[in-house]
Amino acid sequence: MLNEYLHEGTDEDYLLQMLDDYEADILICGHTHKPYSRTFSGDKFVINVGSAGKPKHGNPNAVYALIDVTDTVSVQFKQVPYDYAFTARAIEESSLPDEFAELIRKGSHHPLG
């Protein structure tokens, strides 16, 4: 399951089974680069923390999750601007495909948005 994509629309029963299999109340994941938080039955959580280097949420800012686990669980997503233009130029000057630079500039998983 190390490389599994757990999207925001992943089947609820599947996620609940995964939480049950691991005897966990909170599953924190990444890999999709799209931040989200889902709550099930008020006490089970799946949290995707976002992306600091290859955002896919529609803008070039890095995103991270601030997770507070006290009596309850709360999640805040924080966006952080960074010099993505520098990163995009470095990609264009490298042997990587130029469309990777556009992905960084747009914060998108696809060069067309």
MMTF fields as JSON, N, C-alpha, C and O atoms, coordinates in Angstrom:
{
  "mmtfVersion": "1.0.0",
  "mmtfProducer": "UNKNOWN",
  "numBonds": 451,
  "numAtoms": 452,
  "numGroups": 113,
  "numChains": 1,
  "numModels": 1,
  "chainsPerModel": [1],
  "groupsPerChain": [113],
  "chainIdList": ["A"],
  "bondAtomList": [4, 2, 8, 6, 12, 10, 16, 14, 20, 18, 24, 22, 28, 26, 32, 30, 36, 34, 40, 38, 44, 42, 48, 46, 52, 50, 56, 54, 60, 58, 64, 62, 68, 66, 72, 70, 76, 74, 80, 78, 84, 82, 88, 86, 92, 90, 96, 94, 100, 98, 104, 102, 108, 106, 112, 110, 116, 114, 120, 118, 124, 122, 128, 126, 132, 130, 136, 134, 140, 138, 144, 142, 148, 146, 152, 150, 156, 154, 160, 158, 164, 162, 168, 166, 172, 170, 176, 174, 180, 178, 184, 182, 188, 186, 192, 190, 196, 194, 200, 198, 204, 202, 208, 206, 212, 210, 216, 214, 220, 218, 224, 222, 228, 226, 232, 230, 236, 234, 240, 238, 244, 242, 248, 246, 252, 250, 256, 254, 260, 258, 264, 262, 268, 266, 272, 270, 276, 274, 280, 278, 284, 282, 288, 286, 292, 290, 296, 294, 300, 298, 304, 302, 308, 306, 312, 310, 316, 314, 320, 318, 324, 322, 328, 326, 332, 330, 336, 334, 340, 338, 344, 342, 348, 346, 352, 350, 356, 354, 360, 358, 364, 362, 368, 366, 372, 370, 376, 374, 380, 378, 384, 382, 388, 386, 392, 390, 396, 394, 400, 398, 404, 402, 408, 406, 412, 410, 416, 414, 420, 418, 424, 422, 428, 426, 432, 430, 436, 434, 440, 438, 444, 442, 448, 446],
  "bondOrderList": [1, 1, 1, 1, 1, 1, 1, 1, 1, 1, 1, 1, 1, 1, 1, 1, 1, 1, 1, 1, 1, 1, 1, 1, 1, 1, 1, 1, 1, 1, 1, 1, 1, 1, 1, 1, 1, 1, 1, 1, 1, 1, 1, 1, 1, 1, 1, 1, 1, 1, 1, 1, 1, 1, 1, 1, 1, 1, 1, 1, 1, 1, 1, 1, 1, 1, 1, 1, 1, 1, 1, 1, 1, 1, 1, 1, 1, 1, 1, 1, 1, 1, 1, 1, 1, 1, 1, 1, 1, 1, 1, 1, 1, 1, 1, 1, 1, 1, 1, 1, 1, 1, 1, 1, 1, 1, 1, 1, 1, 1, 1, 1],
  "groupList": [{"groupName": "MET", "atomNameList": ["N", "CA", "C", "O"], "elementList": ["N", "C", "C", "O"], "formalChargeList": [0, 0, 0, 0], "bondAtomList": [1, 0, 2, 1, 3, 2], "bondOrderList": [1, 1, 2], "singleLetterCode": "M", "chemCompType": "L-PEPTIDE LINKING"}, {"groupName": "LEU", "atomNameList": ["N", "CA", "C", "O"], "elementList": ["N", "C", "C", "O"], "formalChargeList": [0, 0, 0, 0], "bondAtomList": [1, 0, 2, 1, 3, 2], "bondOrderList": [1, 1, 2], "singleLetterCode": "L", "chemCompType": "L-PEPTIDE LINKING"}, {"groupName": "ASN", "atomNameList": ["N", "CA", "C", "O"], "elementList": ["N", "C", "C", "O"], "formalChargeList": [0, 0, 0, 0], "bondAtomList": [1, 0, 2, 1, 3, 2], "bondOrderList": [1, 1, 2], "singleLetterCode": "N", "chemCompType": "L-PEPTIDE LINKING"}, {"groupName": "GLU", "atomNameList": ["N", "CA", "C", "O"], "elementList": ["N", "C", "C", "O"], "formalChargeList": [0, 0, 0, 0], "bondAtomList": [1, 0, 2, 1, 3, 2], "bondOrderList": [1, 1, 2], "singleLetterCode": "E", "chemCompType": "L-PEPTIDE LINKING"}, {"groupName": "TYR", "atomNameList": ["N", "CA", "C", "O"], "elementList": ["N", "C", "C", "O"], "formalChargeList": [0, 0, 0, 0], "bondAtomList": [1, 0, 2, 1, 3, 2], "bondOrderList": [1, 1, 2], "singleLetterCode": "Y", "chemCompType": "L-PEPTIDE LINKING"}, {"groupName": "HIS", "atomNameList": ["N", "CA", "C", "O"], "elementList": ["N", "C", "C", "O"], "formalChargeList": [0, 0, 0, 0], "bondAtomList": [1, 0, 2, 1, 3, 2], "bondOrderList": [1, 1, 2], "singleLetterCode": "H", "chemCompType": "L-PEPTIDE LINKING"}, {"groupName": "GLY", "atomNameList": ["N", "CA", "C", "O"], "elementList": ["N", "C", "C", "O"], "formalChargeList": [0, 0, 0, 0], "bondAtomList": [1, 0, 2, 1, 3, 2], "bondOrderList": [1, 1, 2], "singleLetterCode": "G", "chemCompType": "PEPTIDE LINKING"}, {"groupName": "THR", "atomNameList": ["N", "CA", "C", "O"], "elementList": ["N", "C", "C", "O"], "formalChargeList": [0, 0, 0, 0], "bondAtomList": [1, 0, 2, 1, 3, 2], "bondOrderList": [1, 1, 2], "singleLetterCode": "T", "chemCompType": "L-PEPTIDE LINKING"}, {"groupName": "ASP", "atomNameList": ["N", "CA", "C", "O"], "elementList": ["N", "C", "C", "O"], "formalChargeList": [0, 0, 0, 0], "bondAtomList": [1, 0, 2, 1, 3, 2], "bondOrderList": [1, 1, 2], "singleLetterCode": "D", "chemCompType": "L-PEPTIDE LINKING"}, {"groupName": "GLN", "atomNameList": ["N", "CA", "C", "O"], "elementList": ["N", "C", "C", "O"], "formalChargeList": [0, 0, 0, 0], "bondAtomList": [1, 0, 2, 1, 3, 2], "bondOrderList": [1, 1, 2], "singleLetterCode": "Q", "chemCompType": "L-PEPTIDE LINKING"}, {"groupName": "ALA", "atomNameList": ["N", "CA", "C", "O"], "elementList": ["N", "C", "C", "O"], "formalChargeList": [0, 0, 0, 0], "bondAtomList": [1, 0, 2, 1, 3, 2], "bondOrderList": [1, 1, 2], "singleLetterCode": "A", "chemCompType": "L-PEPTIDE LINKING"}, {"groupName": "ILE", "atomNameList": ["N", "CA", "C", "O"], "elementList": ["N", "C", "C", "O"], "formalChargeList": [0, 0, 0, 0], "bondAtomList": [1, 0, 2, 1, 3, 2], "bondOrderList": [1, 1, 2], "singleLetterCode": "I", "chemCompType": "L-PEPTIDE LINKING"}, {"groupName": "CYS", "atomNameList": ["N", "CA", "C", "O"], "elementList": ["N", "C", "C", "O"], "formalChargeList": [0, 0, 0, 0], "bondAtomList": [1, 0, 2, 1, 3, 2], "bondOrderList": [1, 1, 2], "singleLetterCode": "C", "chemCompType": "L-PEPTIDE LINKING"}, {"groupName": "LYS", "atomNameList": ["N", "CA", "C", "O"], "elementList": ["N", "C", "C", "O"], "formalChargeList": [0, 0, 0, 0], "bondAtomList": [1, 0, 2, 1, 3, 2], "bondOrderList": [1, 1, 2], "singleLetterCode": "K", "chemCompType": "L-PEPTIDE LINKING"}, {"groupName": "PRO", "atomNameList": ["N", "CA", "C", "O"], "elementList": ["N", "C", "C", "O"], "formalChargeList": [0, 0, 0, 0], "bondAtomList": [1, 0, 2, 1, 3, 2], "bondOrderList": [1, 1, 2], "singleLetterCode": "P", "chemCompType": "L-PEPTIDE LINKING"}, {"groupName": "SER", "atomNameList": ["N", "CA", "C", "O"], "elementList": ["N", "C", "C", "O"], "formalChargeList": [0, 0, 0, 0], "bondAtomList": [1, 0, 2, 1, 3, 2], "bondOrderList": [1, 1, 2], "singleLetterCode": "S", "chemCompType": "L-PEPTIDE LINKING"}, {"groupName": "ARG", "atomNameList": ["N", "CA", "C", "O"], "elementList": ["N", "C", "C", "O"], "formalChargeList": [0, 0, 0, 0], "bondAtomList": [1, 0, 2, 1, 3, 2], "bondOrderList": [1, 1, 2], "singleLetterCode": "R", "chemCompType": "L-PEPTIDE LINKING"}, {"groupName": "PHE", "atomNameList": ["N", "CA", "C", "O"], "elementList": ["N", "C", "C", "O"], "formalChargeList": [0, 0, 0, 0], "bondAtomList": [1, 0, 2, 1, 3, 2], "bondOrderList": [1, 1, 2], "singleLetterCode": "F", "chemCompType": "L-PEPTIDE LINKING"}, {"groupName": "VAL", "atomNameList": ["N", "CA", "C", "O"], "elementList": ["N", "C", "C", "O"], "formalChargeList": [0, 0, 0, 0], "bondAtomList": [1, 0, 2, 1, 3, 2], "bondOrderList": [1, 1, 2], "singleLetterCode": "V", "chemCompType": "L-PEPTIDE LINKING"}],
  "groupTypeList": [0, 1, 2, 3, 4, 1, 5, 3, 6, 7, 8, 3, 8, 4, 1, 1, 9, 0, 1, 8, 8, 4, 3, 10, 8, 11, 1, 11, 12, 6, 5, 7, 5, 13, 14, 4, 15, 16, 7, 17, 15, 6, 8, 13, 17, 18, 11, 2, 18, 6, 15, 10, 6, 13, 14, 13, 5, 6, 2, 14, 2, 10, 18, 4, 10, 1, 11, 8, 18, 7, 8, 7, 18, 15, 18, 9, 17, 13, 9, 18, 14, 4, 8, 4, 10, 17, 7, 10, 16, 10, 11, 3, 3, 15, 15, 1, 14, 8, 3, 17, 10, 3, 1, 11, 16, 13, 6, 15, 5, 5, 14, 1, 6],
  "groupIdList": [1, 2, 3, 4, 5, 6, 7, 8, 9, 10, 11, 12, 13, 14, 15, 16, 17, 18, 19, 20, 21, 22, 23, 24, 25, 26, 27, 28, 29, 30, 31, 32, 33, 34, 35, 36, 37, 38, 39, 40, 41, 42, 43, 44, 45, 46, 47, 48, 49, 50, 51, 52, 53, 54, 55, 56, 57, 58, 59, 60, 61, 62, 63, 64, 65, 66, 67, 68, 69, 70, 71, 72, 73, 74, 75, 76, 77, 78, 79, 80, 81, 82, 83, 84, 85, 86, 87, 88, 89, 90, 91, 92, 93, 94, 95, 96, 97, 98, 99, 100, 101, 102, 103, 104, 105, 106, 107, 108, 109, 110, 111, 112, 113],
  "secStructList": [7, 6, 6, 7, 7, 7, 7, 6, 6, 1, 7, 2, 2, 2, 2, 2, 2, 2, 2, 2, 2, 6, 6, 7, 1, 3, 3, 3, 3, 7, 1, 1, 7, 7, 7, 3, 3, 3, 3, 3, 6, 6, 6, 3, 3, 3, 3, 3, 7, 7, 7, 1, 1, 1, 7, 7, 1, 1, 1, 1, 1, 3, 3, 3, 3, 3, 3, 3, 3, 1, 1, 1, 3, 3, 3, 3, 3, 3, 3, 3, 7, 7, 7, 2, 2, 2, 2, 2, 2, 2, 2, 2, 6, 1, 1, 1, 7, 6, 2, 2, 2, 2, 2, 2, 2, 2, 6, 7, 1, 1, 6, 6, 7],
  "xCoordList": [0.804, 0.0, 0.842, 0.307, 2.146, 3.035, 2.806, 2.936, 2.476, 2.296, 0.845, 0.571, -0.075, -1.48, -1.966, -1.634, -2.747, -3.34, -4.675, -5.618, -4.749, -5.994, -6.572, -6.28, -7.385, -7.995, -9.137, -9.625, -9.548, -10.654, -11.924, -12.747, -12.088, -13.273, -13.125, -13.996, -12.031, -11.85, -13.025, -13.504, -13.477, -14.642, -14.53, -13.521, -15.57, -15.599, -15.413, -14.656, -16.078, -15.945, -14.502, -13.999, -13.85, -12.462, -11.567, -10.729, -11.747, -10.943, -11.211, -10.279, -12.476, -12.809, -12.213, -11.761, -12.212, -11.592, -10.093, -9.514, -9.466, -8.038, -7.737, -6.808, -8.524, -8.345, -8.523, -7.76, -9.517, -9.771, -8.615, -8.171, -8.137, -7.034, -5.796, -5.089, -5.544, -4.367, -4.672, -3.814, -5.913, -6.348, -6.007, -5.459, -6.349, -6.025, -7.295, -8.303, -7.231, -8.311, -8.003, -8.906, -6.705, -6.269, -5.288, -4.319, -5.555, -4.648, -4.182, -4.994, -2.884, -2.305, -1.562, -0.71, -1.901, -1.322, -0.894, -1.096, -0.314, 0.109, -0.059, -1.108, 0.938, 1.048, 0.156, 0.567, -1.038, -1.866, -1.532, -1.888, -0.858, -0.486, -1.69, -1.558, -2.847, -4.053, -4.514, -4.882, -4.495, -4.87, -6.372, -7.196, -6.703, -8.096, -8.149, -7.178, -9.293, -9.559, -10.967, -11.919, -11.087, -12.398, -12.595, -11.666, -13.805, -14.164, -15.28, -16.234, -15.141, -16.138, -16.611, -15.8, -17.902, -18.511, -18.015, -18.117, -17.489, -17.054, -15.741, -15.212, -15.189, -13.959, -12.917, -11.941, -13.112, -12.149, -11.801, -12.682, -10.499, -10.047, -9.062, -8.209, -9.198, -8.208, -7.806, -8.644, -6.507, -5.996, -4.874, -3.885, -5.03, -3.962, -3.302, -3.966, -2.013, -1.327, -0.947, -0.502, -1.108, -0.796, 0.568, 1.065, 1.179, 2.444, 3.297, 2.828, 4.54, 5.463, 6.288, 6.961, 6.259, 7.123, 6.482, 7.053, 5.33, 4.654, 3.152, 2.449, 2.662, 1.257, 0.338, 0.661, -0.815, -1.808, -3.182, -4.205, -3.204, -4.468, -4.933, -5.893, -4.266, -4.756, -4.022, -4.364, -3.022, -2.152, -0.764, -0.615, 0.254, 1.628, 2.116, 3.232, 1.326, 1.777, 1.967, 1.259, 2.932, 3.079, 1.949, 1.467, 1.534, 0.481, 0.943, 1.527, 0.67, 0.913, -0.278, -1.081, -0.376, -1.48, -0.973, 0.079, -1.733, -1.491, -2.578, -3.759, -2.166, -3.112, -2.997, -1.921, -4.107, -4.161, -4.965, -6.149, -4.302, -4.958, -4.962, -3.969, -6.085, -6.258, -7.514, -7.579, -8.496, -9.761, -10.487, -11.259, -10.231, -10.792, -9.641, -8.492, -9.966, -8.976, -9.403, -10.535, -8.497, -8.792, -7.641, -6.482, -7.998, -7.024, -7.15, -8.244, -6.023, -5.965, -4.934, -3.846, -5.289, -4.346, -3.763, -4.496, -2.458, -1.743, -1.048, -0.377, -1.215, -0.523, 0.676, 0.611, 1.763, 2.999, 3.521, 3.845, 3.607, 4.181, 5.684, 6.356, 6.187, 7.622, 7.984, 7.101, 9.246, 9.706, 9.564, 10.551, 8.316, 8.061, 8.597, 8.918, 8.697, 9.244, 10.702, 11.136, 11.449, 12.841, 12.902, 13.719, 12.025, 11.983, 11.612, 12.214, 10.629, 10.207, 11.349, 11.578, 12.057, 13.194, 14.276, 14.865, 14.53, 15.547, 15.146, 15.997, 13.876, 13.39, 13.616, 14.088, 13.28, 13.448, 14.914, 15.223, 15.804, 17.237, 17.85, 19.021, 17.066, 17.553, 17.125, 16.568, 17.39, 16.976, 15.54, 15.062, 14.862, 13.474, 12.568, 12.907, 11.435, 10.502, 9.982, 9.691, 9.867, 9.408, 8.01, 7.686, 7.168, 5.816, 5.833, 4.872, 6.898, 7.004, 7.062, 6.539, 7.702, 7.782, 6.391, 6.059, 5.589, 4.22, 3.38, 2.533, 3.609, 2.893, 3.206, 2.317, 4.448, 4.861, 4.236, 3.745, 4.247, 3.693, 2.189, 1.697, 1.474, 0.013, -0.476, -1.636, 0.39, -0.064, -1.086, -2.06, -0.849, -1.81, -1.127, 0.08, -1.896, -1.347, -1.303, -0.784, -1.835, -1.869, -1.495, -2.009, -0.631, -0.188, -1.302, -1.107, -2.441, -3.546, -4.481, -5.491, -4.157, -4.973, -5.769, -6.505],
  "yCoordList": [-1.206, 0.0, 1.263, 2.37, 1.101, 2.246, 3.218, 4.428, 2.729, 3.592, 3.756, 4.196, 3.42, 3.504, 4.955, 5.715, 5.317, 6.646, 6.624, 5.954, 7.351, 7.466, 8.85, 9.814, 8.928, 10.186, 10.554, 9.717, 11.794, 12.257, 11.452, 11.28, 10.964, 10.198, 8.689, 7.931, 8.245, 6.811, 6.279, 6.945, 5.095, 4.492, 4.471, 4.036, 4.944, 5.035, 3.67, 3.549, 2.66, 1.329, 0.83, 0.208, 1.103, 0.693, 1.379, 0.73, 2.696, 3.43, 2.958, 2.799, 2.733, 2.237, 0.857, 0.565, 0.009, -1.311, -1.181, -1.911, -0.251, -0.021, 0.447, -0.049, 1.398, 1.859, 0.704, 0.577, -0.129, -1.272, -2.277, -2.779, -2.566, -3.523, -3.103, -3.946, -1.814, -1.305, -0.85, -0.295, -1.096, -0.704, 0.763, 1.111, 1.616, 3.041, 3.876, 3.476, 5.024, 6.005, 7.103, 7.776, 7.283, 8.343, 7.755, 7.092, 8.009, 7.633, 8.918, 9.685, 9.151, 10.334, 9.852, 8.966, 10.452, 10.009, 11.198, 12.354, 10.892, 11.883, 11.26, 10.691, 11.358, 10.699, 11.311, 11.356, 11.778, 12.4, 13.876, 14.479, 14.455, 15.87, 16.8, 18.005, 16.267, 17.078, 16.978, 15.898, 18.101, 18.049, 17.832, 18.395, 17.004, 16.834, 16.182, 15.589, 16.308, 15.642, 15.063, 15.754, 13.797, 13.138, 12.564, 12.023, 12.687, 12.164, 11.145, 11.361, 10.037, 8.97, 8.674, 8.487, 8.634, 8.297, 9.195, 8.825, 10.35, 11.307, 10.999, 11.848, 9.789, 9.459, 8.716, 8.201, 8.658, 8.056, 9.107, 9.797, 9.228, 10.312, 9.801, 8.959, 10.323, 10.14, 11.541, 12.349, 11.816, 13.159, 13.064, 12.363, 13.768, 13.889, 15.239, 16.275, 15.229, 16.427, 17.437, 18.536, 17.102, 18.081, 17.848, 16.721, 18.91, 18.779, 20.023, 21.153, 19.786, 20.908, 21.128, 22.153, 20.207, 20.367, 20.177, 20.583, 19.582, 19.355, 19.447, 18.438, 20.66, 20.81, 20.455, 20.683, 19.891, 19.541, 20.063, 19.497, 21.127, 21.651, 22.911, 23.554, 23.259, 24.348, 25.664, 26.624, 25.747, 26.915, 26.459, 25.365, 27.269, 26.801, 26.808, 26.358, 27.296, 27.33, 25.923, 24.985, 25.807, 24.564, 24.514, 25.555, 23.321, 23.144, 22.106, 21.08, 22.398, 21.4, 21.382, 22.315, 20.31, 20.154, 20.367, 19.857, 21.124, 21.299, 20.489, 20.832, 19.421, 18.484, 18.581, 18.394, 18.871, 18.98, 17.793, 17.643, 16.959, 15.794, 15.986, 15.729, 16.437, 16.589, 15.813, 14.609, 16.454, 15.774, 15.455, 14.499, 16.26, 16.054, 16.127, 16.37, 15.916, 16.043, 17.204, 17.244, 18.147, 19.245, 19.354, 19.097, 19.741, 19.834, 21.205, 21.645, 21.867, 23.122, 22.948, 22.418, 23.398, 23.355, 24.749, 25.732, 24.822, 26.086, 26.133, 25.181, 27.248, 27.449, 28.356, 29.328, 28.014, 28.761, 29.113, 28.22, 30.394, 30.756, 30.465, 30.575, 30.107, 29.916, 30.338, 30.595, 30.408, 30.872, 29.763, 29.178, 29.49, 28.419, 28.782, 27.894, 30.077, 30.489, 30.047, 29.614, 30.161, 29.698, 28.194, 27.719, 27.458, 26.005, 25.646, 24.748, 26.337, 26.069, 26.353, 25.582, 27.464, 27.781, 26.701, 26.306, 26.233, 25.188, 23.91, 23.218, 23.606, 22.428, 22.623, 21.715, 23.813, 24.091, 24.053, 23.731, 24.379, 24.363, 22.975, 22.763, 22.05, 20.691, 19.81, 20.288, 18.538, 17.589, 17.085, 16.258, 17.576, 17.19, 17.816, 18.862, 17.202, 17.794, 19.158, 19.334, 20.107, 21.461, 21.473, 22.362, 20.486, 20.491, 20.32, 20.705, 19.756, 19.668, 21.061, 21.286, 21.995, 23.378, 24.003, 24.725, 23.726, 24.26, 23.681, 24.374, 22.427, 21.81, 22.553, 22.785, 22.916, 23.66, 25.05, 25.51, 25.714, 27.068, 27.113, 28.068, 26.102, 26.099, 25.358, 25.502, 24.571, 23.769, 22.74, 22.467, 22.177, 21.264, 19.965, 19.934, 18.895, 17.603, 17.418, 16.418, 18.36, 18.261, 19.628, 20.639, 19.698, 21.001, 21.897, 23.103, 21.328, 22.151, 22.61, 23.259, 22.283, 22.75, 21.723, 21.976],
  "zCoordList": [0.0, 0.0, 0.0, 0.056, -0.062, -0.005, -1.156, -0.968, -2.318, -3.486, -3.895, -5.011, -3.038, -3.372, -3.338, -2.429, -4.332, -4.385, -3.639, -4.062, -2.541, -1.787, -2.064, -1.356, -3.091, -3.502, -2.563, -1.804, -2.623, -1.783, -2.049, -1.15, -3.262, -3.597, -3.427, -3.854, -2.808, -2.571, -1.755, -0.837, -2.091, -1.461, 0.072, 0.627, 0.729, 2.192, 2.849, 3.813, 2.351, 2.944, 2.86, 3.795, 1.75, 1.575, 2.613, 3.24, 2.792, 3.764, 5.181, 5.969, 5.511, 6.85, 7.1, 8.208, 6.078, 6.221, 6.443, 7.248, 5.728, 5.897, 7.33, 7.968, 7.822, 9.194, 10.176, 11.134, 9.939, 10.807, 10.748, 11.78, 9.546, 9.382, 10.175, 10.728, 10.227, 10.923, 12.352, 13.038, 12.784, 14.129, 14.398, 15.444, 13.42, 13.478, 13.441, 12.858, 14.064, 13.986, 12.986, 12.489, 12.689, 11.782, 10.773, 11.142, 9.503, 8.435, 7.77, 7.252, 7.784, 7.146, 5.907, 5.979, 4.772, 3.512, 2.667, 3.038, 1.553, 0.573, -0.793, -1.095, -1.601, -2.899, -3.979, -5.138, -3.648, -4.679, -4.851, -5.863, -3.88, -3.872, -3.757, -3.976, -3.421, -3.255, -1.805, -1.344, -1.085, 0.328, 0.523, -0.197, 1.51, 1.916, 3.288, 3.756, 3.907, 5.179, 5.119, 4.756, 5.475, 5.524, 6.919, 7.518, 7.424, 8.735, 8.565, 7.817, 9.27, 9.223, 10.642, 11.549, 10.822, 12.112, 13.247, 14.417, 12.915, 13.92, 14.602, 15.32, 14.397, 15.12, 14.28, 14.824, 12.984, 12.056, 11.013, 10.499, 10.699, 9.841, 8.79, 9.072, 7.583, 6.525, 6.097, 5.696, 6.188, 5.924, 4.897, 5.113, 3.785, 2.805, 3.044, 2.997, 3.298, 3.778, 2.701, 3.032, 1.433, 0.381, -0.222, -0.235, -0.723, -1.424, -1.241, -1.382, -0.929, -0.789, -2.049, -2.161, -2.993, -4.139, -5.491, -6.503, -5.538, -6.82, -6.583, -6.63, -6.329, -5.992, -7.165, -8.331, -6.809, -7.826, -7.418, -7.804, -6.648, -6.136, -6.86, -6.435, -7.936, -8.765, -8.625, -9.316, -7.754, -7.713, -7.301, -6.757, -7.546, -7.337, -5.886, -5.625, -4.947, -3.561, -2.997, -3.362, -2.108, -1.354, -0.328, 0.12, 0.039, 1.032, 2.051, 1.702, 3.3, 4.331, 5.278, 5.311, 6.04, 6.984, 8.397, 8.781, 9.158, 10.581, 11.278, 11.219, 11.932, 12.524, 14.039, 14.606, 14.676, 16.133, 16.656, 16.355, 17.44, 18.019, 19.528, 20.209, 20.026, 21.473, 21.836, 21.586, 22.41, 22.674, 21.37, 21.292, 20.361, 19.029, 18.026, 18.394, 16.779, 15.715, 14.837, 14.353, 14.633, 13.708, 12.712, 13.036, 11.497, 10.411, 9.77, 9.416, 9.629, 8.881, 7.775, 8.0, 6.587, 5.481, 5.307, 5.202, 5.277, 5.156, 3.802, 3.402, 3.106, 1.841, 2.073, 2.826, 1.41, 1.56, 0.173, -0.61, -0.137, -1.432, -1.452, -0.426, -2.58, -2.755, -4.172, -4.99, -4.46, -5.763, -6.802, -7.25, -7.174, -8.139, -9.52, -10.311, -9.819, -11.118, -11.248, -12.315, -10.155, -10.142, -10.404, -11.193, -9.73, -9.898, -11.331, -11.92, -11.897, -13.277, -14.266, -15.198, -14.05, -14.936, -14.831, -15.837, -13.62, -13.425, -14.159, -14.716, -14.158, -14.891, -16.382, -17.066, -16.89, -18.325, -18.748, -19.896, -17.836, -18.135, -17.959, -18.272, -17.466, -17.254, -18.423, -19.412, -18.292, -19.325, -19.126, -19.901, -18.1, -17.866, -18.928, -19.482, -19.216, -20.19, -19.712, -18.529, -20.627, -20.29, -19.686, -18.898, -20.049, -19.486, -17.963, -17.298, -17.402, -15.938, -15.32, -14.228, -16.026, -15.535, -15.492, -14.552, -16.503, -16.521, -15.391, -14.827, -15.061, -13.942, -12.643, -11.823, -12.465, -11.266, -11.274, -10.244, -12.404, -12.492, -12.213, -11.612, -12.64, -12.501, -11.263, -10.877, -10.637, -9.505, -9.945, -9.243, -11.114, -11.717, -12.073, -12.312, -12.109, -12.494, -14.0, -14.494, -14.711, -16.166, -16.744, -16.265, -17.741, -18.251, -18.795, -18.946, -19.083, -19.582, -18.475, -18.746, -17.239, -16.119, -15.54, -14.587]
}
